[in-house]
Amino acid sequence: FCFQTEYNNFIRHKNDRPAAFAGRSKKVSFSMNETVTKRFLLYFRLMMVAWILIANGCFHAIEFEYSWLVFLSNIMLFTMEGDIKDRFISVELGGLVGMVLTVLAIGALTPVLGGMLGLLLPLGVVLFILIILHPYAPKVLNNVGFAYLTVACIDTTALATHLPQFFITFIVGSVLFNGVCVLLMKPAKALAVKSVQKENA
């Protein structure tokens, strides 16, 4: 997971202490920070496992077919770089744009044009927007959109037939699921710090 940088920033701010504490050993401080980081990663991963199992159980219980829309966004959230809040926004906007482009370009033009041209021309337009224009709007045009474009193109008929379900599932499901994941970081951090402090008391 790429949230370790985010957590290291958290630890750095926690260690901005007054001058009265300047005499403490840097080696001890670094060792504690490293221990807290490892403990945080362990607790957070355990929480993630539990949360993913709960979500899968719920989806299975209602026989929901489009849970991949939610879990793909979660994979992208923790493989992107940068601040967790920025990643959250990029995942939601990027995925939405990728699906919209798939519907507008490939879903609409391919049946009209037909044949190889009907596939390559709309696909070329979408790829141009996502790849070439990426530097101008990285939060919106990014790899998340490309990922959703790729998966949605596996079965464009299903996408066109169940369009409302696809968009509602992505928007509501990914926001809720990823939102809980982000919120879980705070108790995981607090639990890690508390457990290490208790051991060193």
C-alpha positions, 0 to 999 in steps of 0.5 A: 500500500502507498499510504506509508508516505502519508503516515510518515508525514503524520509522524513527522508532525507529531515529532515537532516538539519544543526545545525542552525535548531536544536532548532526547536521542535521535536514534531512540526517536527514529526507532520509535517512529519506525516501530509505530509505522510498522504497527500502524501498517499492521493494524490498518491492513487488518482493518482493511481485511475485515472491511473488505470481507464485510463488504463482500459478504454484503454484496454476496448476500444481495447477489450484487453483480457490479461490486467490481466497480467499487473494489477497482476504485479501492485498488486504484486509491492505494496504488496511486501516489500523493496525499490520500485526500487528493488520491480519493478525489482523483479516483472518484473523478477519474473513474467517473470520467472514464465511464462517461467517455466509454459511454459517449464515445465507444458505447454510442459511436461503435454501433453506428460506425460498425466494424473495425473503424467503429471500434478504433476511432472512438477508442482513439478519441478516448485514449487521446483525451485520457493520455495526451490531455492528462498533464492539463487535468491530472485529477480528472484525466488519469490512470483510473479513467483508463482502468475503468475504460478498459474494464467497461470495454470488456462488455459494452452491451452490459454497460449500455443495458445497465447504465444507471446501475453502473453509475450509481454503484460507482458513485455511491459505492466507491465513495462509501467504501473508500471513505471508510478506508480513509477513516480507518487510518485515524484509529489505526494511527492512534492504536499504533501510537498508544500500543508503542507508548504503552510498551515504552512506558 
